[in-house]
């Protein structure tokens, strides 16, 4: 079992564990917006950079396996500066205010880390940055302007056997999650809309009534479990 040190704290983890998982085991909070347990990370957010002592370059904690004897630094001035840059870039593509009527204002991972690292929202670089509320199956609302292209929903779709699949479609400023030929058509999330809404790090996918119910991360998880039970045959 590999033993390593993260910010001077020792942790032992099973082989194959990522640095992000090892850090979470000892309650070290490394930002990760494109990675959830059980799914391969897309490494798109670039917020989980850490330094492995002895390496010349930083690595992504979500995609680097822990090795015996590693010494990791997760909060240096350099890392904080680069994380702020990554979060600023993500926010520049993210439309809408972090307040009502945002369905996840108090449980948004992007807002949490932006606040933690002192990043303020700037003007969106998207053309015509307006929010849209498109109703999806299971009482889920899709707002493409809030999507940060973490690809979590497409990985959930692939794993859960969604019939039409889901991927990142388009190019330039028009890139968004969808299915070929007709972006995010009604059938695209017939089976997994609720799970995607529970795992979405922003309010790109959220529950229609979540402005009243889903005010904390735990509330979102509880709502997902309640809905999953009620939707079971």
ABEGO torsion letter per residue (X at the ends): XBBBBBGGBBBBBBBGBBAAAAAAAAGBBBBBAABBBGBBBAGAAGAABBBBBGBABBBBAAABBBBBGBBBBABBAAAAAAAAAAAAAAAAABBEBBBOABAAAAABAAAAAAAAAGBBBBBBABBGBBBBBBBBBGGBBBBAAABAGAGAAAAAAAAAGBAAEBBBBEBEAABBBBBBGBBGBAAAAAAAAAAAAAABABAABBBAAAAAABABAAAAAAAAAAAAAAABX
